[in-house]
């Protein structure tokens, strides 16, 4: 398994022209993912390597700037970028950060979580560079990206699934989702 270091992730952000505001968003998503990882690990969860989750969170929007300019699907283009760089496990997190293919309730009951689940959830909790509730992020996504009833239906379904995943996460933790912002280490990944 090849995992890019934090400094390599920052180099890739620069190499692929990540806009500053997207970089700040990615840093906050990484802080949320790190918190979730650390808290779940303290509860004995089975997790992938922490460095992998950090890299996936840092690079989840690696193609966003390109796709803003070119009108492409940033999760798919980002996956291809990460595969080209030789990071298939990171590519999986990048591909799934917008839409997770499904939940794994039996695994969660065994206290087992994946990198894609952590990055997907963390991304849904960050609007721009601030931590928000899933409801606030949903409202933002609907305002920004919804232009037809079918999309609205899919966006709502995606956030219902994310809320269910949030329930699985926080059934293991000793704090509530609305306490995430207060527990973030703002000094990480500066």
C-alpha positions as CSV (number, residue, x, y, z in Angstrom):
1,X,0.0,0.0,0.0
2,X,1.5,3.3,-1.1
3,X,0.3,6.3,1.0
4,X,1.4,9.8,0.3
5,X,2.8,11.8,3.2
6,X,1.2,15.0,4.3
7,X,3.9,17.0,2.6
8,X,3.4,15.0,-0.6
9,X,-0.4,15.7,-0.4
10,X,0.4,19.4,-0.1
11,X,2.7,19.1,-3.2
12,X,-0.1,17.4,-5.1
13,X,-2.6,20.1,-4.1
14,X,-0.2,22.7,-5.6
15,X,0.6,20.5,-8.6
16,X,-3.0,20.2,-9.5
17,X,-3.8,23.8,-9.0
18,X,-6.1,23.5,-5.9
19,X,-7.7,26.8,-5.2
20,X,-7.0,28.3,-1.8
21,X,-10.6,28.0,-0.6
22,X,-10.8,24.3,-1.6
23,X,-7.5,23.7,0.2
24,X,-8.9,25.3,3.3
25,X,-12.0,23.1,3.0
26,X,-9.8,20.0,2.5
27,X,-7.8,20.9,5.7
28,X,-11.0,21.2,7.7
29,X,-12.3,17.9,6.3
30,X,-9.0,16.3,7.4
31,X,-9.3,17.7,10.9
32,X,-12.8,16.2,11.2
33,X,-11.6,12.9,9.8
34,X,-8.6,12.9,12.2
35,X,-10.9,13.6,15.2
36,X,-13.3,10.8,14.2
37,X,-10.4,8.4,13.6
38,X,-8.8,9.2,16.9
39,X,-12.1,8.9,18.9
40,X,-13.1,5.7,17.2
41,X,-9.7,4.2,17.7
42,X,-9.9,5.0,21.4
43,X,-13.1,3.0,21.4
44,X,-11.3,0.0,19.9
45,X,-12.6,0.4,16.4
46,X,-11.1,-1.6,13.5
47,X,-9.8,1.1,11.1
48,X,-7.4,1.4,8.2
49,X,-4.1,3.1,8.7
50,X,-4.5,6.7,10.0
51,X,-2.1,8.0,7.4
52,X,-4.3,6.6,4.7
53,X,-7.4,8.4,6.0
54,X,-5.4,11.6,6.4
55,X,-4.2,11.4,2.8
56,X,-7.7,10.6,1.5
57,X,-9.2,13.6,3.4
58,X,-6.4,15.9,2.1
59,X,-6.8,14.8,-1.5
60,X,-10.6,14.2,-1.6
61,X,-11.1,17.4,-3.7
62,X,-7.8,17.1,-5.7
63,X,-9.7,17.6,-9.0
64,X,-12.3,20.1,-7.8
65,X,-10.5,23.2,-9.2
66,X,-10.0,21.5,-12.6
67,X,-13.6,20.5,-12.7
68,X,-14.8,23.9,-11.8
69,X,-13.0,25.2,-14.8
70,X,-13.9,22.3,-17.1
71,X,-17.2,21.1,-15.9
72,X,-16.3,17.6,-15.1
73,X,-17.2,15.2,-12.2
74,X,-14.5,15.9,-9.6
75,X,-14.8,12.6,-7.7
76,X,-14.2,10.6,-10.8
77,X,-11.4,12.8,-12.1
78,X,-9.8,12.9,-8.7
79,X,-10.0,9.1,-8.5
80,X,-8.1,8.9,-11.9
81,X,-5.5,11.4,-10.7
82,X,-4.8,9.3,-7.5
83,X,-4.7,6.1,-9.5
84,X,-2.2,7.7,-11.9
85,X,-0.1,8.8,-8.9
86,X,-0.1,5.2,-7.6
87,X,-2.5,5.6,-4.7
88,X,-5.3,3.2,-5.3
89,X,-6.6,3.2,-1.7
90,X,-6.6,7.0,-1.7
91,X,-8.4,6.9,-5.1
92,X,-11.2,4.8,-3.5
93,X,-11.8,7.5,-0.8
94,X,-11.7,10.3,-3.4
95,X,-14.2,8.4,-5.7
96,X,-16.6,7.8,-2.8
97,X,-16.5,11.1,-0.9
98,X,-19.5,12.5,-2.7
99,X,-21.7,9.4,-2.8
100,X,-20.9,6.4,-0.7
101,X,-22.0,3.2,-2.4
102,X,-23.8,1.9,0.7
103,X,-23.7,1.3,4.4
104,X,-22.4,-1.8,6.2
105,X,-24.5,-2.1,9.4
106,X,-23.1,-5.5,10.4
107,X,-19.5,-4.1,10.2
108,X,-20.5,-1.1,12.3
109,X,-22.0,-3.4,14.9
110,X,-18.5,-5.1,15.0
111,X,-17.0,-1.5,15.4
112,X,-15.4,-1.6,12.0
113,X,-15.2,1.5,9.8
114,X,-13.4,2.2,6.5
115,X,-11.5,5.2,5.1
116,X,-14.1,6.0,2.5
117,X,-16.8,6.2,5.3
118,X,-14.7,8.5,7.4
119,X,-13.9,10.9,4.5
120,X,-17.4,10.8,3.1
121,X,-18.9,11.7,6.5
122,X,-16.2,14.3,7.3
123,X,-16.8,16.1,3.9
124,X,-20.5,16.3,4.6
125,X,-19.8,18.1,7.9
126,X,-17.7,20.9,6.4
127,X,-19.2,23.8,4.5
128,X,-16.4,25.8,3.0
129,X,-13.9,25.7,5.9
130,X,-16.4,25.6,8.8
131,X,-18.0,22.7,10.6
132,X,-21.8,22.5,10.2
133,X,-24.6,20.0,10.9
134,X,-25.7,17.6,8.2
135,X,-28.9,19.6,7.8
136,X,-27.0,22.8,7.2
137,X,-24.7,21.2,4.7
138,X,-27.7,19.6,2.9
139,X,-29.4,23.0,2.6
140,X,-26.2,24.4,1.1
141,X,-25.8,21.5,-1.4
142,X,-29.5,21.8,-2.5
143,X,-29.1,25.6,-3.0
144,X,-25.8,25.2,-4.9
145,X,-26.3,22.0,-7.0
146,X,-30.0,21.3,-7.2
147,X,-31.6,22.1,-10.5
148,X,-34.0,19.3,-11.1
149,X,-36.4,17.1,-9.0
150,X,-34.4,13.9,-9.6
151,X,-31.2,15.5,-8.3
152,X,-33.1,16.7,-5.3
153,X,-34.3,13.2,-4.6
154,X,-30.8,11.8,-4.9
155,X,-29.2,14.5,-2.7
156,X,-31.8,13.9,0.0
157,X,-31.2,10.1,-0.2
158,X,-27.4,10.7,0.1
159,X,-27.8,12.8,3.2
160,X,-30.3,10.4,4.8
161,X,-27.6,7.7,4.4
162,X,-25.0,10.0,5.8
163,X,-27.3,10.7,8.8
164,X,-27.6,7.0,9.3
165,X,-23.8,6.6,9.2
166,X,-23.5,9.4,11.7
167,X,-25.7,7.4,14.0
168,X,-23.4,4.4,13.7
169,X,-20.4,6.5,14.4
170,X,-21.8,8.4,17.4
171,X,-23.3,5.3,19.0
172,X,-19.6,4.3,19.6
173,X,-18.5,7.7,20.9
174,X,-19.0,9.6,24.1
175,X,-19.9,12.9,22.5
176,X,-22.6,14.2,20.1
177,X,-22.3,15.3,16.5
178,X,-22.9,18.9,17.5
179,X,-19.8,18.8,19.7
180,X,-17.4,18.0,16.7
181,X,-16.4,21.7,16.2
182,X,-15.5,22.1,19.8
183,X,-13.2,19.0,19.7
184,X,-11.3,19.9,16.5
185,X,-7.6,20.5,16.8
186,X,-7.2,23.7,14.7
187,X,-3.4,23.4,14.8
188,X,-3.4,20.2,12.8
189,X,-2.3,20.4,9.1
190,X,-1.5,24.1,9.1
